[in-house]
């Protein structure tokens, strides 16, 4: 008998590289995420090079909608040591977000309501372009934050109990 190779038994899929650049975990902790949008980001060359090395921080970033345009504020992109000497690298530069006019109108109307804001939750690559996931969010109060954390811990404990009982 000759052995035949069976390719259906253990197929290995090629792993795709993670396209996520940075995630704003604090936004999920501080806000209820209601609606998400994908926006392009207008960047300079040195910023794109820094993003390839994931030298970005989204911790206190938010989206400002002014004159029918959206801007990302508080996003800190650290310039590389090898940046060009004739370019002035400002890490906290305001970046313009590229959205459709209908999305801008929806965001503007929603942020005028009390307690609502627009925050950046994630930066990621889509092909060769940098995209920003922005979310329409409503602020949480401190007792809501504690309840969310308690629920998350309970879900982890439940999974641990189920795993131990299945052994």
PLY file of the C-alpha trace (Angstrom):
ply
format ascii 1.0
element vertex 167
property float x
property float y
property float z
element edge 166
property int vertex1
property int vertex2
end_header
0.00 0.00 0.00
1.21 3.39 -0.83
0.70 6.33 1.44
-1.33 9.19 0.09
-1.04 12.63 1.52
-4.22 13.78 3.19
-4.49 17.54 3.01
-7.95 17.73 4.56
-6.92 16.41 7.97
-4.94 19.37 9.28
-5.09 22.27 6.86
-2.92 25.19 7.84
-4.16 28.60 6.88
-1.57 31.26 6.30
-1.69 33.72 9.16
-2.59 37.22 8.12
-0.61 39.92 9.86
-2.51 41.94 12.45
-3.69 45.13 10.81
-4.39 46.90 14.12
-2.03 49.77 14.91
-3.49 50.96 18.23
-6.62 50.47 20.33
-8.13 52.94 22.78
-9.13 50.63 25.64
-9.98 53.55 27.91
-12.79 54.58 25.57
-14.67 51.32 26.23
-14.17 51.83 29.95
-15.33 55.45 30.04
-18.13 55.39 27.43
-21.06 53.37 26.13
-20.25 52.83 22.45
-23.42 53.43 20.41
-22.41 53.67 16.75
-19.14 53.14 14.87
-17.78 54.81 11.74
-14.71 54.24 9.59
-12.75 57.34 8.64
-9.62 57.94 6.64
-6.84 59.93 8.28
-4.86 62.69 6.57
-1.22 62.04 7.58
2.28 63.26 6.78
5.06 60.93 5.63
6.90 60.77 8.96
3.62 59.91 10.72
3.00 56.94 8.43
6.52 55.64 9.09
5.96 55.95 12.85
2.62 54.16 12.56
4.32 51.23 10.83
6.34 50.80 14.04
3.17 51.36 16.15
4.54 54.46 17.86
1.13 55.99 18.58
-0.99 56.63 21.64
-4.79 57.08 21.51
-5.40 57.35 25.25
-6.97 60.83 25.45
-7.92 61.27 21.81
-11.28 62.60 20.71
-12.96 63.83 17.54
-13.95 67.47 17.07
-16.50 68.37 14.41
-16.12 71.96 13.23
-17.30 73.72 10.06
-18.50 70.48 8.47
-15.14 68.74 8.97
-13.90 66.22 11.53
-10.53 66.48 13.28
-8.70 64.02 15.51
-7.21 65.70 18.58
-5.06 64.19 21.31
-3.60 61.43 19.17
0.11 61.40 19.92
2.38 59.97 17.20
6.00 59.78 18.33
8.44 60.82 15.58
11.24 58.44 14.70
14.88 59.25 15.45
15.62 58.92 11.77
13.08 61.57 10.73
14.30 64.09 8.21
16.04 67.19 9.58
14.14 69.64 7.36
10.71 68.45 8.57
9.34 69.79 11.86
7.71 66.82 13.56
4.86 67.83 15.88
3.68 64.71 17.79
0.36 66.22 18.88
-0.62 67.65 15.50
-4.35 67.83 14.74
-5.21 65.31 12.02
-8.10 65.73 9.61
-10.52 62.81 9.33
-12.06 61.95 5.98
-15.76 61.10 6.18
-18.77 61.30 3.88
-20.98 64.36 4.33
-23.94 62.24 5.52
-21.76 60.66 8.23
-20.49 64.09 9.27
-24.05 65.41 9.53
-25.11 62.42 11.63
-22.11 62.82 13.96
-22.66 66.57 14.29
-26.33 66.13 15.18
-25.59 63.37 17.68
-22.77 65.22 19.46
-25.05 68.20 20.07
-27.06 66.04 22.49
-26.08 66.24 26.14
-23.68 63.53 27.28
-22.71 62.40 23.77
-19.26 62.69 22.26
-17.18 61.22 19.47
-14.00 59.28 20.30
-11.36 57.39 18.36
-11.42 53.72 19.36
-8.93 52.18 16.96
-6.30 52.88 14.27
-5.67 50.16 11.69
-4.35 49.43 8.21
-6.76 48.76 5.38
-4.55 47.82 2.49
-1.96 50.57 2.35
-4.25 53.17 3.96
-4.55 54.12 7.62
-8.12 54.07 8.87
-9.53 55.36 12.12
-12.53 53.74 13.77
-14.48 56.49 15.49
-17.43 55.87 17.74
-20.40 57.88 18.83
-20.34 57.44 22.59
-22.21 58.38 25.72
-20.33 58.93 28.97
-20.55 56.42 31.82
-20.83 57.38 35.45
-18.54 55.81 38.04
-21.14 53.31 39.31
-21.71 52.14 35.72
-17.98 51.57 35.27
-17.87 49.43 38.42
-20.86 47.37 37.27
-19.25 46.77 33.87
-16.02 45.61 35.49
-17.94 43.31 37.87
-19.82 41.72 34.94
-16.60 41.18 33.00
-14.93 39.49 35.98
-17.98 37.28 36.54
-17.92 36.14 32.89
-14.25 35.20 33.26
-15.01 33.25 36.44
-17.92 31.47 34.72
-15.67 30.35 31.88
-13.07 29.12 34.38
-15.71 27.10 36.30
-17.09 25.54 33.10
-13.58 24.59 31.93
-12.77 22.94 35.27
-16.06 21.01 35.36
-15.49 19.66 31.82
-12.18 18.05 32.74
0 1
1 2
2 3
3 4
4 5
5 6
6 7
7 8
8 9
9 10
10 11
11 12
12 13
13 14
14 15
15 16
16 17
17 18
18 19
19 20
20 21
21 22
22 23
23 24
24 25
25 26
26 27
27 28
28 29
29 30
30 31
31 32
32 33
33 34
34 35
35 36
36 37
37 38
38 39
39 40
40 41
41 42
42 43
43 44
44 45
45 46
46 47
47 48
48 49
49 50
50 51
51 52
52 53
53 54
54 55
55 56
56 57
57 58
58 59
59 60
60 61
61 62
62 63
63 64
64 65
65 66
66 67
67 68
68 69
69 70
70 71
71 72
72 73
73 74
74 75
75 76
76 77
77 78
78 79
79 80
80 81
81 82
82 83
83 84
84 85
85 86
86 87
87 88
88 89
89 90
90 91
91 92
92 93
93 94
94 95
95 96
96 97
97 98
98 99
99 100
100 101
101 102
102 103
103 104
104 105
105 106
106 107
107 108
108 109
109 110
110 111
111 112
112 113
113 114
114 115
115 116
116 117
117 118
118 119
119 120
120 121
121 122
122 123
123 124
124 125
125 126
126 127
127 128
128 129
129 130
130 131
131 132
132 133
133 134
134 135
135 136
136 137
137 138
138 139
139 140
140 141
141 142
142 143
143 144
144 145
145 146
146 147
147 148
148 149
149 150
150 151
151 152
152 153
153 154
154 155
155 156
156 157
157 158
158 159
159 160
160 161
161 162
162 163
163 164
164 165
165 166
